[in-house]
Amino acid sequence: MLDNEFYSQDRHGPYQSFDIGDLVLEGGGTLRSCQLAYATFGVLNAARNNAILVTTWFAGSSKIMEQAYIGPCRAL
């Protein structure tokens, strides 16, 4: 990840990252050494069917997701 305070876990909540390598874009460009940041909440069940993928494009950050959307009496 970038060494930039804006992207810190203090600001966005805890996350892990996965190196997906070079990401070739539809327009022909390439993002070199692309990293995907993600956060998980809760536990995956034995059937592995209780996972929900929510992109931060809609939520802002994993910290906002946790504070506003995840938990008892909330959407997720």
Secondary structure, 3 states (H helix, E strand, C coil): CCCCHHHCHHHHCCCEEEEEEEEECCCCCEEEEEEEEECCCCCCCCCCCCCCCCCHHHHCCHHHHHHHCCCCCCCC
